[in-house]
């Protein structure tokens, strides 16, 4: 029997926690004992406007259930505001154990019609928002030798989605960010994972029929998010969650081929395409060095075979 998951004594920051997934994450963390910073700028889906009303409502709900929480309206794309949020957290509770980078906006258009300002804004909120919040808690987590950080990625980034070049680019970028943080945080027991949610939120409410929307609950995604926040959490795991379904996405590299100098041409690459693409013996790399090591070992094996 799996032990009951609880977060007693833990302090969590959840960004974009006034509505949708973030709200669900914050409430469930509090329900399970965490002290929660409810961060929300309070803007619309496209990032316009600001209001503290939604975040204050979440705080009130947490306090009603006997929990501890406060709201902070930091714009995650503004590092100074994020620093203030983390300072207030430390002043009040003295530690930060969990960070869920959930805040996001949409500015969907086909790339041909997209204004570059809309591309940059989405990158700033999703990517730099995650960077800013992570940077602000990183040294705290290193010093306390404990941290659980969740990035929010998306199938739109991993696989593509028409009209979402900006959002897709941002959601792949946070995975690259995660991959290196995993290596740098390991010795201080900081684990960094990613959640790829499918849920009915303000961002999807116009896109799907009601019957499907009713199955796509935020709570189904939160079950996955909180799994990535536990002491026993994995590390560098992409957990996909939605409508009761849970899966993982992983990046593999095929074994490939070695071509000696006289064969290193586009024609030879095309001739060997089937072997280059073959998934036999494919591997999940543990760091960027793995690719170079593999290719160099193939080169060394070729040199030995020529002696």
C-alpha positions as CSV (number, residue, x, y, z in Angstrom):
1,X,0.0,0.0,0.0
2,X,1.4,3.4,-1.0
3,X,1.9,5.8,1.9
4,X,-0.4,8.8,2.1
5,X,1.3,11.8,0.3
6,X,1.5,14.8,2.6
7,X,3.5,18.0,2.6
8,X,3.5,18.9,6.3
9,X,6.3,21.4,7.0
10,X,6.8,22.1,3.3
11,X,6.6,25.6,1.7
12,X,5.4,25.8,-1.9
13,X,5.2,28.6,-4.4
14,X,2.7,28.1,-7.2
15,X,2.7,30.6,-10.0
16,X,-0.4,31.4,-12.0
17,X,-2.4,30.0,-9.0
18,X,-5.5,32.2,-9.2
19,X,-7.3,30.1,-11.7
20,X,-7.3,26.7,-13.5
21,X,-4.4,24.3,-12.9
22,X,-2.5,26.6,-10.6
23,X,-5.5,27.1,-8.4
24,X,-6.0,23.3,-8.2
25,X,-2.3,22.7,-7.5
26,X,-2.3,25.3,-4.7
27,X,-5.5,24.0,-3.0
28,X,-4.4,20.4,-3.0
29,X,-0.9,21.2,-1.7
30,X,-2.5,23.1,1.1
31,X,-5.0,20.3,1.7
32,X,-2.1,18.0,2.2
33,X,-0.3,20.3,4.7
34,X,1.9,22.6,2.7
35,X,2.1,26.4,3.3
36,X,1.4,28.0,0.0
37,X,2.3,31.2,-1.8
38,X,-0.5,31.8,-4.3
39,X,1.1,33.8,-7.1
40,X,-1.1,35.4,-9.7
41,X,-0.8,38.5,-11.7
42,X,-4.5,38.2,-12.4
43,X,-4.4,38.8,-16.1
44,X,-6.6,37.5,-18.9
45,X,-5.6,34.5,-21.1
46,X,-3.6,36.8,-23.4
47,X,-1.7,38.3,-20.4
48,X,-3.5,41.6,-20.4
49,X,-4.8,43.3,-17.3
50,X,-4.0,42.5,-13.6
51,X,-6.1,41.8,-10.5
52,X,-5.5,40.2,-7.1
53,X,-9.1,39.0,-6.7
54,X,-8.6,35.4,-7.9
55,X,-5.4,34.8,-5.8
56,X,-7.1,36.3,-2.7
57,X,-10.0,33.9,-3.2
58,X,-7.6,30.9,-3.3
59,X,-5.9,32.2,-0.1
60,X,-9.3,32.5,1.6
61,X,-10.2,28.9,0.7
62,X,-6.9,27.6,2.0
63,X,-7.4,29.5,5.3
64,X,-11.0,28.2,5.6
65,X,-9.5,24.6,5.5
66,X,-7.1,25.6,8.3
67,X,-4.1,26.0,6.1
68,X,-1.5,28.8,5.7
69,X,-1.2,30.9,2.6
70,X,-0.6,34.4,1.2
71,X,-1.1,35.9,-2.2
72,X,1.5,37.7,-4.2
73,X,0.9,39.4,-7.5
74,X,4.4,39.2,-9.0
75,X,4.7,39.2,-12.8
76,X,6.9,36.2,-13.3
77,X,8.5,37.9,-16.2
78,X,9.8,40.6,-13.9
79,X,12.7,39.3,-11.8
80,X,12.5,42.1,-9.2
81,X,8.9,41.3,-8.4
82,X,9.8,37.6,-8.2
83,X,12.6,38.4,-5.8
84,X,10.2,40.3,-3.6
85,X,7.8,37.3,-3.6
86,X,10.6,34.9,-2.5
87,X,11.8,37.4,0.2
88,X,8.3,37.6,1.6
89,X,8.1,33.8,1.7
90,X,11.5,33.5,3.5
91,X,10.5,36.3,6.0
92,X,7.3,34.5,6.8
93,X,8.2,30.8,6.7
94,X,12.0,30.6,6.4
95,X,12.3,28.1,3.5
96,X,11.1,27.2,0.0
97,X,10.7,23.5,-0.7
98,X,8.5,23.4,-3.8
99,X,8.2,25.6,-6.9
100,X,5.6,24.9,-9.5
101,X,6.2,27.0,-12.6
102,X,2.6,27.1,-13.9
103,X,2.0,30.7,-15.0
104,X,1.4,31.2,-18.7
105,X,-0.4,33.1,-21.4
106,X,-1.6,32.5,-25.0
107,X,-1.2,34.6,-28.0
108,X,-2.2,32.1,-30.7
109,X,-1.9,32.9,-34.5
110,X,-0.3,31.2,-37.5
111,X,3.3,32.2,-37.8
112,X,2.6,34.1,-41.0
113,X,0.2,36.4,-39.2
114,X,1.9,36.5,-35.8
115,X,3.4,39.8,-34.6
116,X,6.9,39.3,-33.2
117,X,5.9,41.2,-30.0
118,X,3.4,38.4,-29.3
119,X,6.1,35.8,-29.9
120,X,8.4,37.5,-27.4
121,X,5.8,38.1,-24.8
122,X,4.9,34.4,-24.7
123,X,8.5,33.5,-24.4
124,X,9.1,36.0,-21.6
125,X,6.2,34.7,-19.5
126,X,6.7,31.0,-20.0
127,X,10.5,30.7,-20.3
128,X,11.9,33.7,-18.5
129,X,9.0,33.4,-15.9
130,X,10.3,29.9,-15.1
131,X,13.9,31.0,-15.2
132,X,13.2,34.0,-12.9
133,X,11.3,32.0,-10.3
134,X,13.8,29.1,-10.4
135,X,16.7,31.5,-10.0
136,X,15.1,33.2,-7.1
137,X,14.7,30.0,-5.1
138,X,17.8,28.1,-6.4
139,X,20.3,29.1,-3.7
140,X,17.7,28.7,-1.0
141,X,17.2,25.1,-2.1
142,X,20.9,24.4,-2.5
143,X,21.6,25.7,1.1
144,X,18.8,23.6,2.6
145,X,19.8,20.6,0.5
146,X,16.2,20.1,-0.7
147,X,14.1,21.3,-3.5
148,X,11.4,20.0,-5.9
149,X,10.8,22.1,-9.0
150,X,8.1,21.5,-11.6
151,X,8.2,23.0,-15.1
152,X,5.0,23.1,-17.1
153,X,5.6,21.9,-20.7
154,X,3.0,21.0,-23.3
155,X,2.2,18.6,-26.1
156,X,2.2,21.7,-28.3
157,X,5.9,22.1,-27.7
158,X,6.9,18.4,-27.8
159,X,4.8,17.6,-30.9
160,X,3.6,20.9,-32.4
161,X,0.2,22.5,-32.7
162,X,-1.0,24.8,-35.5
163,X,-1.0,28.4,-34.5
164,X,1.2,28.0,-31.5
165,X,4.8,28.6,-32.7
166,X,5.4,31.0,-29.8
167,X,3.8,28.7,-27.1
168,X,5.4,25.6,-28.6
169,X,8.9,27.1,-28.6
170,X,8.5,28.2,-25.0
171,X,7.2,24.9,-23.8
172,X,10.2,23.0,-25.4
173,X,12.6,25.6,-24.0
174,X,11.6,24.8,-20.4
175,X,12.5,21.2,-21.0
176,X,16.0,22.2,-22.1
177,X,16.2,24.3,-19.0
178,X,15.1,21.4,-16.9
179,X,17.7,19.0,-18.4
180,X,20.6,21.0,-17.2
181,X,19.1,22.0,-13.9
182,X,18.8,18.3,-13.1
183,X,22.6,17.9,-13.5
184,X,23.5,21.0,-11.5
185,X,21.0,20.4,-8.7
186,X,21.5,16.7,-8.1
187,X,24.2,17.0,-5.4
188,X,21.9,19.2,-3.3
189,X,18.9,17.0,-3.6
190,X,17.1,19.3,-6.0
191,X,14.9,17.4,-8.4
192,X,13.4,19.0,-11.5
193,X,10.6,17.5,-13.5
194,X,8.1,18.6,-16.1
195,X,4.3,18.3,-16.3
196,X,2.5,18.1,-19.7
197,X,-1.1,18.8,-18.8
198,X,-4.3,18.4,-20.7
199,X,-7.1,20.1,-18.8
200,X,-10.1,22.3,-19.3
201,X,-8.9,25.8,-18.4
202,X,-9.5,29.3,-19.6
203,X,-7.0,28.5,-22.3
204,X,-9.0,25.6,-23.7
205,X,-12.6,26.5,-22.9
206,X,-13.3,27.7,-26.5
207,X,-11.8,24.7,-28.2
208,X,-13.6,21.5,-27.1
209,X,-17.2,20.2,-26.6
210,X,-18.6,20.3,-23.1
211,X,-18.8,16.5,-22.6
212,X,-15.0,16.3,-23.2
213,X,-14.3,19.4,-21.1
214,X,-16.2,17.8,-18.2
215,X,-13.6,14.9,-18.2
216,X,-10.6,17.2,-18.4
217,X,-10.6,18.3,-14.8
218,X,-7.8,20.3,-13.3
219,X,-7.7,17.8,-10.4
220,X,-6.7,15.0,-12.7
221,X,-3.6,17.0,-13.7
222,X,-2.9,18.1,-10.1
223,X,-2.6,14.4,-9.1
224,X,0.4,14.3,-11.5
225,X,1.8,17.6,-10.5
226,X,1.9,16.7,-6.8
227,X,3.6,13.4,-7.6
228,X,6.5,15.4,-8.9
229,X,6.6,17.5,-5.7
230,X,7.1,14.5,-3.2
231,X,10.3,13.6,-1.5
232,X,10.2,10.4,-3.5
233,X,9.8,12.2,-6.8
234,X,11.6,11.1,-9.9
235,X,14.2,13.4,-11.6
236,X,14.1,14.7,-15.2
237,X,10.8,13.1,-15.8
238,X,8.1,14.4,-18.2
239,X,4.8,13.4,-16.8
240,X,1.8,13.8,-19.2
241,X,-1.6,14.0,-17.4
242,X,-5.2,14.6,-18.5
243,X,-8.7,13.2,-18.3
244,X,-7.5,10.4,-16.0
245,X,-4.7,9.4,-18.3
246,X,-1.0,9.4,-17.2
247,X,2.0,8.8,-19.4
248,X,5.6,9.8,-19.9
249,X,7.4,11.4,-22.8
250,X,11.1,10.6,-23.3
251,X,13.7,11.7,-25.8
252,X,15.8,8.9,-27.3
253,X,18.7,8.9,-29.8
254,X,19.2,6.1,-32.3
255,X,22.4,4.2,-32.4
256,X,23.2,5.5,-35.9
257,X,26.1,4.8,-38.1
258,X,29.8,5.7,-38.6
259,X,31.0,7.0,-42.0
260,X,34.7,7.3,-42.6
261,X,36.0,10.5,-44.1
262,X,35.8,9.4,-47.7
263,X,32.1,8.6,-47.2
264,X,31.0,11.8,-45.4
265,X,28.7,13.2,-48.0
266,X,25.0,13.8,-48.3
267,X,24.8,10.9,-50.7
268,X,26.2,8.5,-48.2
269,X,24.0,9.9,-45.4
270,X,21.0,9.2,-47.6
271,X,22.2,5.8,-48.5
272,X,22.4,4.9,-44.8
273,X,19.1,6.6,-43.8
274,X,17.4,3.4,-42.8
275,X,20.1,2.5,-40.3
276,X,20.4,6.1,-39.1
277,X,16.6,6.0,-38.4
278,X,16.5,2.5,-36.9
279,X,15.2,2.5,-33.4
280,X,17.1,-0.7,-32.6
281,X,19.5,-0.1,-29.7
282,X,18.3,3.5,-29.2
283,X,19.2,5.1,-25.9
284,X,18.0,7.9,-23.6
285,X,21.0,10.2,-23.0
286,X,21.8,11.3,-19.5
287,X,23.6,14.4,-20.6
288,X,24.7,16.2,-23.8
289,X,28.1,14.5,-23.5
290,X,26.5,11.1,-24.3
291,X,26.1,11.9,-28.0
292,X,29.8,12.9,-28.4
293,X,31.0,9.9,-26.5
294,X,28.9,7.6,-28.7
295,X,30.2,9.1,-31.9
296,X,33.8,9.1,-30.7
297,X,33.6,5.5,-29.6
298,X,32.3,4.5,-33.1
299,X,35.2,6.4,-34.6
300,X,37.7,4.6,-32.4
301,X,36.1,1.2,-33.2
302,X,36.5,2.0,-36.9
303,X,40.2,3.0,-36.5
304,X,40.9,-0.2,-34.6
305,X,39.2,-2.2,-37.3
306,X,41.5,-0.7,-39.9
307,X,44.7,-1.9,-38.2
